[in-house]
Amino acid sequence: MSVTIYHNPDCGTSRNTLAMIRNAGIEPEIIEYLRTPPDREILKDLIARAGLTVRAALREKGTLYAERGLSDTSLSDEQLLDAMMEHPILINRPFVVTPLGVRLCRPSEAVLDILPAGQKGAFTKEDGEQVVDGEGRRFL
């Protein structure tokens, strides 16, 4: 089973997503995208396969988004991609790729929609929110 996560270990959502993948009994390929960013074509492919617009894949949180004037709706997809290539921190995360699809896993439990294996047991996020019960069933 091939699963890849574009991960930022400093991000709680990304850590929770990785933990849910592991809770399904899968050890994914982990790409720390700040150290090893995807190239432009891979990023465009991830965004398209996730069914997102480039703007939806842009991380708005943090000062860099404001400093770069990225809220300007006249900016093209290519200009937004340029910004993400120059500053990978602007790529929203985590993207997860499985045989069942690609998702930007925000919230982290979105990963459950593309994991072929069910959860092996209960899962509680770092903030204490229970996502999966003791029998591997997702809370709604």
C-alpha positions in Angstrom: 0.0 0.0 0.0 1.5 3.3 -1.1 0.7 6.4 0.9 2.6 9.7 0.7 2.2 12.6 3.0 3.6 16.1 2.4 4.3 16.8 6.0 5.3 19.6 8.3 6.3 18.2 11.7 5.7 21.6 13.3 2.0 21.6 12.2 -0.5 19.9 14.5 -2.9 19.1 11.7 -0.1 17.4 9.8 1.0 15.5 12.9 -2.6 14.3 13.5 -2.9 13.3 9.8 0.3 11.3 10.0 -0.9 9.6 13.2 -4.2 8.6 11.6 -2.4 7.0 8.7 -0.2 5.1 11.1 -3.3 4.2 13.1 -4.6 2.4 10.0 -1.5 0.2 10.0 0.2 2.1 7.2 3.7 3.5 7.3 3.7 6.3 4.6 6.4 7.9 2.6 6.9 11.1 4.5 8.1 14.1 2.5 8.9 17.1 4.7 7.9 19.6 2.0 9.7 22.5 3.6 13.0 20.6 3.3 12.2 18.9 0.0 9.4 20.9 -1.7 7.5 19.4 -4.6 8.5 20.8 -8.0 6.0 23.0 -9.8 4.5 20.2 -11.9 4.0 17.9 -8.9 2.4 20.7 -6.9 0.0 21.5 -9.8 -0.8 17.8 -10.1 -1.5 17.5 -6.3 -3.8 20.5 -6.4 -5.7 19.3 -9.5 -6.1 15.7 -8.2 -7.3 17.0 -4.9 -10.0 19.0 -6.8 -8.7 22.3 -5.5 -8.0 25.7 -7.0 -4.4 27.0 -6.6 -5.8 29.7 -4.3 -7.4 27.0 -2.1 -4.0 25.3 -1.7 -2.4 28.5 -0.6 -1.7 28.9 3.1 -3.1 32.2 4.3 -2.0 31.9 7.9 1.2 33.7 8.8 2.7 37.0 7.8 4.3 36.0 4.5 0.8 35.8 2.9 0.1 39.4 3.9 3.6 40.6 3.2 3.5 39.2 -0.4 0.0 40.7 -1.1 -1.3 37.3 -1.9 -4.9 38.2 -1.0 -5.0 40.2 -4.3 -7.6 38.3 -6.3 -6.2 39.6 -9.6 -3.1 37.4 -9.1 -3.0 34.5 -11.5 -2.6 30.8 -10.6 0.9 31.0 -12.1 1.8 34.0 -9.8 0.4 32.1 -6.8 2.4 29.0 -7.8 5.5 31.3 -8.2 5.0 32.4 -4.6 4.6 28.8 -3.3 7.7 27.7 -5.2 9.8 30.6 -3.7 8.3 30.1 -0.2 7.1 26.5 0.3 5.6 27.5 3.7 2.8 29.0 1.6 1.8 25.5 0.5 -1.1 24.5 2.6 -0.7 21.1 4.3 -0.8 18.2 4.6 -1.4 16.8 1.2 -1.9 13.0 1.2 -1.7 10.7 -1.8 -3.2 7.2 -1.7 -4.5 4.8 -4.3 -8.0 6.2 -3.5 -7.1 9.8 -4.2 -5.4 13.0 -3.1 -6.6 15.2 -0.3 -5.5 18.4 1.4 -6.2 17.0 4.9 -7.7 20.0 6.6 -9.2 19.0 8.9 -6.9 16.1 9.5 -9.7 13.5 9.6 -10.2 14.1 5.8 -7.5 11.5 5.4 -9.9 8.8 6.5 -11.8 9.3 3.2 -8.8 8.1 1.2 -7.3 5.4 3.5 -8.2 2.0 2.2 -7.6 0.4 5.6 -9.8 1.2 8.5 -8.5 2.5 11.7 -7.0 -0.2 14.0 -8.3 1.4 17.1 -9.4 4.6 18.9 -7.8 7.8 17.8 -7.8 11.1 19.6 -6.2 14.3 18.2 -3.6 16.2 20.0 -6.2 18.7 21.2 -8.2 15.9 22.8 -10.9 15.6 20.1 -11.8 11.9 19.7 -12.1 11.1 16.0 -12.3 7.3 16.0 -13.9 5.1 18.6 -12.3 2.0 20.1 -13.8 -0.2 17.4 -12.3 1.9 14.6 -15.5 3.8 13.7 -15.4 7.5 12.8 -17.2 10.0 15.0 -19.4 12.3 12.9 
